[in-house]
Amino acid sequence: MTGAGADPEAGPAREFVVEADGGSRGNPGPAGYGAVVLDAATGETLAEAAEYLGVVTNNVAEYRGLVAGLRAARELDPDATVRVRMDSKLVVEQMSGRWKIKHPDMKPLAAEAARVFPPGRVTYEWIPRAQNKHADRLANEAMDAGARGERWSPSTSTADLDTGRSAGGRTATDGGARAGSGTGAETGAASAARTGAPGAARPPAEPTAPAEPTAPGATGSAADPTAARGASASDSAGTRGAEADAGPPAARGDATGAPGPAGGRGAGAVEGQAAVGGARSASGGSAVRGGAGAAGPAGPEAGPRPDAASQAAAGSGAPGSAGSSTTSQAAASADVRAARTVASPGWGPPDMGAPATFVLLRHGETPLTPQKRFSGSGGSDPSLSAAGREQAEKVAASLARRGTVQAIVASPLARTRETAGIVAARLGLEVAVEDGLRETDFGAWEGLTFGEVRERYPDDLNAWLSSPDAEPTGGGESFAATGARVAATRDRLVAAYAGRTVLLVSHVTPIKTFVRLALGAPPESLFRMELSAASLSAVAYYADGGASVRLFNDTSHLR
């Protein structure tokens, strides 16, 4: 077997490309998958895997191919990084965390795929069907073998030669790729039979409408947010801020924000993985390529490129197609444009890759929350109340159902760490602590209601309500300072979690600031946002610096 495990003296980890596909001749019907592992630098075929699955759906077969490909890559080098390339928009979008996984057959398979390599070592890319011929041929070979009552054998496979990727000696192995067993019908972007073998009709392209968009939640998402949903903002006249009930509508704290007159203070802070199932099949085979022999084409593209995709389609075409190169080129370009529309929510450039998605969770209630008292980072640091712990359990259950959260980062304060811990226990993740996510320090106002602050420090309060640069009495933190801190924290986390979905457990002021900065809104916009205890919001950050607000103040999981 080529490829090596971890060796501290072997230099940097290898990079593989996994191309996977699955098909069903009928939906459900006789099905199979194919997967190939390529050297990212040379394009050399390193391993192949294929298996006849019996009667399952197209989507199940695609996921089984993904799992098999990732496992074959891990056998070659468990420390490698992997770029997965598939022509299934459904699988790519779900595994990238942009679409929710609704069907019970898909969730365990997605979770299984996510566990093969550590989070952050695998990225997903949609490619046109014409660029996925190798995996497609393998899937059809497996289905053909199954129709004959035989098992797919790497020794008889011609997929590598048919697609121009001959890598020399081929060594068969049964341990290279084992697929999860999920069966049953998956609704959604299911398609009919795959082509590449006689009698297999290739389905039409999957629908380009985002049938299952999401922001938080599966190894494949979060809180049922959609890409089209922006930050819903309540009218400044009717918005209540965090938890200070007394006084004018300018001081609300950590529960829902701090409404106030236009130009006044920004968001006050008054307190007011997925289960895995299914047995693994041992009937599939895989073939690991020897290192000798002629290398295949140069390494695969780093991302979908319309010109290259069009040229590939024009030059080879799908099996059995007889149209002109112009027709093939136009069809491939249309496929690329459609996929990019789905893969890039909002109006950002379509080829930015998977964004860093921050699912913003405000901590659950504390004893100060119903009393509507200022509770920042300079006070008593209260823990959750019984009601707050119940809220945290509910949001944990909701995030577990959605399944896309890959990491958890929390403010260092007790209420956020406790909330994060409850969610982490449900998702099977660790909690990292980030000081930049802490709440504003309200100085001498900590523990007071808005009315009490008005009575004791009227001048300081008026100044604080009038300018984001004003500090609370006693040397607290201004909202301008909070904003600069949150922006710096955002930049660090975006760099650290590029392409991943991360749960940030924080407070009213930081969460509103994330949203405000993403929208490019002025400080007074914070008065027009309401943020409830244990609510979910979501913002996606793209490689070009653009951001998209996908969800705001969702509390549906608490009802």
C-alpha positions in Angstrom: 0.0 0.0 0.0 1.4 3.4 -0.8 1.0 6.3 1.5 2.4 6.4 5.0 1.1 7.2 8.5 2.2 10.0 10.7 6.0 10.4 10.8 7.4 13.4 12.5 10.4 13.4 10.2 8.5 12.8 7.0 7.7 16.4 6.3 4.3 18.1 5.9 1.2 16.0 5.8 0.1 14.9 2.4 -2.9 16.3 0.6 -5.4 14.0 -1.2 -8.3 14.6 -3.4 -11.3 12.2 -3.0 -13.8 12.0 -5.8 -16.9 10.0 -4.9 -20.2 9.2 -6.5 -23.2 6.8 -6.0 -26.1 5.8 -8.2 -29.4 3.9 -8.0 -31.1 2.4 -11.0 -34.4 3.3 -9.8 -34.9 5.5 -6.7 -34.7 3.4 -4.6 -33.3 0.6 -6.8 -30.2 -1.5 -7.3 -27.4 0.8 -6.3 -23.7 1.2 -5.9 -20.9 3.6 -5.1 -17.5 4.5 -6.4 -14.7 6.5 -4.9 -11.1 7.3 -6.0 -8.3 8.9 -4.0 -5.9 11.1 -5.9 -2.6 12.7 -5.1 -3.4 16.4 -5.0 0.0 17.4 -6.3 0.3 15.0 -9.3 -3.2 13.7 -10.0 -2.0 10.2 -9.6 -4.7 7.6 -8.7 -3.7 6.1 -5.3 -6.8 4.1 -4.4 -10.1 3.0 -5.7 -13.2 1.7 -3.9 -16.5 0.5 -5.2 -19.4 -1.6 -3.8 -22.8 -2.9 -4.9 -25.3 -1.9 -2.2 -28.5 -3.7 -3.0 -31.6 -1.7 -3.2 -31.1 1.8 -1.7 -31.7 5.4 -2.8 -29.4 7.5 -4.9 -28.6 9.8 -2.0 -27.7 6.9 0.3 -25.3 5.6 -2.4 -23.6 9.0 -2.7 -23.0 9.2 1.0 -21.7 5.6 1.1 -19.3 6.6 -1.6 -18.1 9.6 0.4 -17.5 7.5 3.5 -15.6 4.8 1.4 -13.4 7.5 -0.2 -12.5 9.2 3.1 -11.7 5.8 4.7 -9.4 4.9 1.7 -7.7 8.2 2.1 -7.2 7.7 5.8 -5.6 4.2 5.2 -3.1 5.9 3.0 -2.2 8.6 5.5 -4.3 9.4 8.6 -2.6 12.8 8.9 -3.4 13.9 5.5 -5.7 16.8 4.5 -8.5 16.0 2.0 -10.4 17.8 -0.6 -13.6 16.0 -1.5 -15.0 16.6 -5.0 -18.5 15.4 -5.8 -21.2 16.2 -8.4 -23.9 15.9 -5.7 -24.9 19.3 -4.6 -26.9 17.7 -1.8 -24.0 16.0 -0.2 -21.6 18.9 -0.7 -23.9 21.5 0.8 -24.9 19.3 3.7 -21.4 18.3 4.6 -20.3 21.9 4.2 -22.9 22.9 6.8 -25.0 25.1 4.5 -28.0 22.7 4.2 -29.7 20.8 6.9 -29.9 17.1 6.9 -33.5 16.1 7.4 -33.8 12.5 6.5 -32.9 9.9 9.2 -31.0 7.7 6.7 -28.7 10.5 5.9 -27.8 11.8 9.4 -25.8 8.8 10.6 -23.9 8.6 7.2 -23.0 12.3 7.4 -21.9 11.9 11.0 -19.8 8.8 10.0 -18.1 10.7 7.2 -17.4 13.6 9.5 -15.6 11.3 12.0 -13.1 9.8 9.5 -10.7 12.8 9.7 -10.6 15.4 12.5 -12.7 18.5 11.9 -11.0 21.1 9.6 -8.9 18.5 7.7 -11.6 17.9 5.0 -13.1 20.5 2.6 -15.9 19.9 0.1 -16.2 21.2 -3.5 -19.0 20.7 -6.0 -17.8 19.7 -9.5 -19.7 19.2 -12.8 -20.7 15.7 -13.6 -18.2 15.6 -16.5 -15.3 16.0 -14.0 -16.5 13.1 -11.8 -16.4 10.4 -14.5 -13.9 8.2 -12.6 -16.0 7.7 -9.5 -19.1 7.4 -11.7 -17.6 4.6 -13.7 -16.6 2.8 -10.6 -20.2 3.0 -9.2 -21.6 1.6 -12.5 -19.0 -1.2 -12.5 -20.2 -2.1 -9.0 -23.9 -2.0 -10.0 -23.1 -4.1 -13.1 -21.3 -6.7 -10.9 -24.2 -6.8 -8.6 -26.6 -7.4 -11.5 -24.5 -10.4 -12.4 -24.6 -11.6 -8.8 -20.9 -10.9 -8.5 -18.8 -8.6 -6.3 -16.9 -5.7 -7.8 -13.2 -6.6 -8.2 -10.5 -4.0 -8.7 -8.6 -6.4 -10.9 -11.3 -6.1 -13.6 -12.0 -2.4 -13.3 -11.2 -0.2 -16.3 -12.4 3.0 -14.8 -8.9 4.4 -14.3 -8.0 3.7 -17.9 -11.3 4.9 -19.3 -10.8 8.3 -17.6 -7.1 8.6 -18.5 -5.8 8.1 -15.0 -3.5 5.2 -15.2 -1.1 5.0 -12.3 0.8 1.8 -12.8 0.6 -1.3 -10.6 -2.7 -1.8 -8.9 -2.9 -3.6 -5.6 -6.3 -4.9 -4.4 -7.2 -4.6 -0.7 -10.4 -5.4 1.1 -9.7 -3.1 4.0 -9.4 0.1 2.2 -12.9 1.4 2.3 -16.0 0.3 4.2 -19.2 2.1 3.8 -21.9 2.8 6.4 -25.0 0.8 6.0 -27.8 3.4 5.9 -30.7 2.3 3.7 -34.1 3.7 2.9 -35.5 6.5 0.8 -34.0 9.9 1.0 -36.3 12.7 -0.2 -35.1 15.9 -1.7 -32.5 16.1 -4.5 -32.8 12.4 -5.3 -32.1 11.5 -8.9 -32.6 8.4 -11.1 -30.0 6.0 -12.4 -26.4 6.9 -13.0 -24.8 6.4 -16.4 -21.6 5.0 -17.6 -22.8 1.4 -18.0 -25.4 0.0 -20.4 -28.9 0.3 -19.1 -28.1 3.0 -16.6 -29.8 6.3 -17.3 -28.0 9.2 -15.9 -30.4 11.5 -13.9 -31.0 15.1 -14.7 -28.9 17.5 -12.7 -30.0 17.9 -9.1 -32.3 20.9 -8.5 -30.5 24.1 -8.0 -32.9 25.6 -5.5 -31.5 25.4 -2.0 -34.1 22.8 -0.8 -32.4 22.4 2.6 -30.4 25.6 3.4 -29.1 26.1 6.9 -26.7 28.0 9.0 -26.2 26.1 12.3 -26.3 22.5 12.6 -25.1 19.0 11.0 -22.0 17.5 10.1 -23.3 18.2 7.3 -25.7 22.2 10.1 -28.0 24.6 12.9 -31.0 26.5 13.7 -33.1 26.2 10.6 -31.7 29.5 9.2 -31.9 30.1 5.5 -29.5 31.9 3.3 -32.2 34.4 2.3 -33.1 35.3 5.9 -31.5 38.5 7.1 -31.3 40.0 10.6 -34.8 40.7 11.6 -34.9 44.0 13.4 -37.6 45.3 15.7 -38.7 48.9 15.6 -36.8 51.1 18.0 -40.0 52.3 19.5 -41.1 48.8 20.5 -37.7 47.1 21.2 -36.8 46.4 24.8 -33.1 46.0 25.6 -31.5 43.5 27.7 -33.3 43.3 31.0 -33.7 46.7 32.5 -37.4 47.4 32.5 -37.3 50.8 34.2 -36.5 54.0 32.5 -36.8 55.2 28.9 -36.5 52.7 26.1 -32.8 53.3 26.0 -31.4 50.9 28.5 -31.9 47.3 28.0 -29.3 44.8 28.8 -28.2 41.3 28.3 -31.5 39.7 27.5 -32.7 41.5 24.4 -30.4 44.5 23.9 -30.5 48.1 24.9 -33.0 50.1 22.9 -32.7 53.8 23.0 -33.0 57.0 21.1 -31.4 57.2 17.7 -27.7 57.9 18.1 -27.8 56.7 21.7 -26.1 53.7 23.3 -25.5 50.4 21.6 -26.7 47.1 22.9 -26.7 47.2 26.7 -26.1 44.1 28.7 -28.4 44.2 31.6 -29.3 40.7 32.7 -32.7 40.6 32.3 -22.9 14.9 17.3 -25.0 13.5 16.0 -25.9 9.9 16.8 -24.4 7.5 14.4 -26.1 4.3 13.4 -26.0 1.6 10.9 -23.7 -1.4 10.6 -20.8 -1.3 8.2 -20.7 -3.5 5.2 -17.7 -5.6 4.6 -18.6 -6.5 1.0 -17.0 -3.6 -0.7 -13.6 -3.6 -2.2 -10.9 -1.0 -2.7 -7.8 -0.9 -4.8 -4.7 1.0 -3.7 -2.4 2.1 -6.5 1.3 1.5 -6.6 3.6 4.5 -6.7 5.3 3.5 -9.9 3.9 4.1 -13.4 2.8 7.0 -15.3 1.1 9.7 -13.3 -2.3 10.9 -14.4 -3.3 14.4 -15.3 -2.0 17.3 -13.2 -3.6 17.8 -9.9 -7.3 18.6 -9.7 -8.5 22.2 -9.6 -8.6 23.9 -6.3 -12.1 25.1 -6.9 -14.8 25.0 -9.6 -13.7 27.1 -12.5 -16.2 27.7 -15.3 -13.7 27.7 -18.1 -11.9 24.5 -17.0 -15.2 22.8 -16.3 -16.5 23.8 -19.7 -13.4 22.5 -21.4 -13.5 19.2 -19.6 -17.1 18.7 -20.5 -16.5 19.7 -24.1 -13.5 17.4 -24.4 -15.0 14.3 -23.0 -18.7 14.5 -22.5 -20.8 12.2 -20.4 -20.8 8.6 -21.5 -23.2 8.0 -24.3 -23.6 11.6 -25.2 -23.3 12.7 -28.8 -23.8 16.4 -28.8 -21.4 19.0 -30.2 -18.6 20.4 -28.0 -20.5 23.8 -28.0 -23.6 22.2 -26.5 -21.5 20.3 -23.9 -19.7 23.4 -23.0 -22.8 25.4 -22.5 -24.4 22.7 -20.4 -21.3 22.4 -18.2 -21.2 26.2 -17.7 -24.9 26.2 -16.8 -24.2 23.5 -14.2 -21.4 25.5 -12.7 -23.5 28.6 -12.5 -26.4 26.8 -10.9 -24.2 25.1 -8.3 -22.5 28.3 -7.4 -25.9 30.0 -6.9 -26.7 27.3 -4.3 -23.3 27.1 -2.7 -22.9 30.8 -2.1 -25.8 32.2 -0.1 -26.3 35.9 -0.4 -24.7 38.0 -3.1 -21.0 37.3 -2.6 -18.7 35.9 -5.2 -19.6 32.3 -6.1 -16.2 30.7 -5.8 -15.1 31.8 -2.4 -15.4 28.3 -1.0 -17.2 27.3 2.2 -17.5 30.2 4.6 -16.6 30.3 8.3 -20.1 30.2 9.8 -20.5 31.5 13.4 -23.6 30.3 15.1 -24.1 32.9 17.9 -25.8 31.5 21.0 -26.7 33.9 23.8 -26.3 32.2 27.2 -29.4 31.0 29.2 -31.0 33.0 32.0 -29.2 33.8 35.3 -30.9 34.9 38.5 -30.3 38.5 37.4 -32.1 38.1 34.1 -35.7 38.4 35.3 -34.7 41.2 37.5 -33.4 43.2 34.5 -30.0 44.1 36.1 -26.8 45.1 34.4 -24.6 42.0 34.3 -21.4 42.4 32.3 -17.9 41.1 32.8 -17.1 43.2 35.8 -19.8 42.1 38.2 -20.6 39.0 40.3 -20.3 36.6 37.3 -23.6 34.7 38.0 -24.2 31.1 36.9 -27.3 29.9 35.1 -30.6 29.6 37.0 -32.7 26.5 36.8 -34.6 28.2 33.9 -31.4 29.0 32.2 -30.1 25.4 32.4 -33.4 24.2 30.9 -33.0 26.6 28.1 -29.5 25.4 27.5 -30.7 21.8 27.3 -33.3 22.7 24.8 -30.9 24.5 22.5 -28.5 21.6 22.8 -31.1 19.2 21.7 -32.0 21.5 18.8 -28.4 21.8 17.6 -27.9 18.0 18.0 -30.8 17.4 15.6 -29.4 19.8 13.1 -25.9 18.5 13.4 -23.6 21.0 11.7 -21.7 22.5 14.6 -18.1 21.4 14.4 -16.5 23.3 17.2 -17.6 25.3 20.3 -16.0 28.5 21.6 -17.3 30.3 24.7 -16.8 33.6 26.6 -14.9 33.0 29.9 -17.8 34.0 32.1 -19.6 31.4 34.1 -23.0 31.7 32.4 -21.6 31.2 29.0 -19.2 28.4 29.9 -22.1 26.6 31.7 -24.3 27.0 28.6 -21.5 25.9 26.3 -20.8 22.9 28.5 -24.4 21.6 28.3 -24.4 21.9 24.5 -20.9 20.4 24.2 -21.9 17.3 26.3 -24.8 16.7 23.9 -22.7 17.2 20.7 -19.6 15.4 21.9 -17.4 18.4 21.4 -14.8 20.2 23.6 -15.2 23.9 24.6 -12.5 26.4 23.8 -12.6 29.7 25.8 -12.1 33.1 24.0 -11.8 36.2 26.2 -12.8 38.4 23.3 -16.4 37.0 23.5 -16.9 38.3 27.1 -19.6 40.9 27.9 -19.0 44.6 28.3 -17.7 45.7 31.7 -20.4 48.0 33.1 -18.3 49.4 35.9 -20.2 50.7 38.9 -23.5 49.8 37.2 -23.0 46.1 37.6 -25.9 44.5 39.4 -28.1 47.6 39.2 -31.3 48.1 37.3 -31.6 50.8 34.7 -33.8 52.9 37.1 -31.2 52.6 39.9 -28.5 53.8 37.5 -30.7 56.7 36.4 -31.2 57.7 40.0 -27.5 57.4 41.1 -25.6 58.4 38.0 -27.9 60.5 35.8 -25.1 62.5 34.0 -23.0 59.5 33.3 -26.0 57.5 32.0 -27.1 60.4 29.7 -23.5 60.6 28.3 -23.5 56.8 27.8 -26.8 56.9 26.0 -25.5 59.6 23.7 -22.1 58.3 22.5 -20.6 54.9 21.9 -17.3 56.3 23.3 -18.7 57.1 26.7 -17.8 54.7 29.6 -20.1 53.6 32.4 -19.4 55.1 35.8 -16.2 53.8 37.5 -14.2 53.0 34.4 -16.3 50.5 32.6 -15.9 49.6 29.0 -17.4 51.8 26.2 -19.3 50.2 23.4 -16.7 51.6 21.0 -14.1 49.6 22.9 -16.4 46.5 22.9 -16.8 46.9 19.1 -13.1 47.0 18.5 -12.6 43.9 20.7 -15.3 42.0 19.0 -13.9 42.9 15.5 -10.4 41.7 16.5 -11.9 38.5 17.9 -14.0 37.9 14.8 -10.9 38.2 12.6 -9.0 35.7 14.7 -11.8 33.2 14.7 -12.5 33.5 11.0 -8.9 32.7 10.3 -8.9 29.8 12.8 -12.2 28.2 11.6 -12.2 28.9 7.8 -14.8 26.8 6.1 -16.2 25.4 9.4 -19.4 25.9 11.4 -18.6 27.1 14.9 -20.9 27.7 17.9 -19.9 30.9 19.7 -21.5 31.2 23.1 -21.5 34.8 24.2 -23.6 37.7 25.4 -26.0 40.4 24.1 -23.4 43.1 23.3 -20.9 40.9 21.4 -23.6 39.1 19.5 -25.3 42.2 18.4 -21.9 43.6 17.5 -21.1 40.6 15.2 -24.4 41.2 13.4 -24.0 45.0 13.2 -20.5 44.7 11.8 -21.6 42.0 9.3 -24.4 44.4 8.1 -22.1 47.4 8.0 -24.7 49.2 10.1 -24.1 52.2 12.4 -23.8 51.9 16.2 -27.4 53.1 16.7 -28.7 50.0 14.8 -28.0 48.0 18.0 -31.1 49.7 19.5 -33.2 48.1 16.8 -32.2 44.5 17.6 -33.8 42.3 20.2 -31.8 39.4 21.5 -33.4 36.9 23.9 -31.8 34.5 26.3 -30.7 31.2 24.7 -31.4 32.6 21.2 -29.5 31.6 18.1 -28.2 33.9 15.4 -25.8 33.1 12.5 -23.3 35.0 10.4 -21.2 33.5 7.5 -17.8 35.0 6.6 -16.3 34.5 3.1 -12.7 34.4 1.9 -13.0 37.9 0.3 -14.0 39.5 3.6 -17.7 39.6 2.9 -20.3 38.5 5.4 -23.9 37.3 5.3 -26.3 37.4 8.2 -28.3 34.2 8.0 -30.3 34.1 11.2 -31.2 36.4 14.1 -32.7 35.9 17.5 -34.2 32.5 16.8 -36.0 31.1 19.9 -38.1 28.4 18.2 -36.2 25.7 20.0 -37.5 27.1 23.4 -41.1 26.7 22.5 
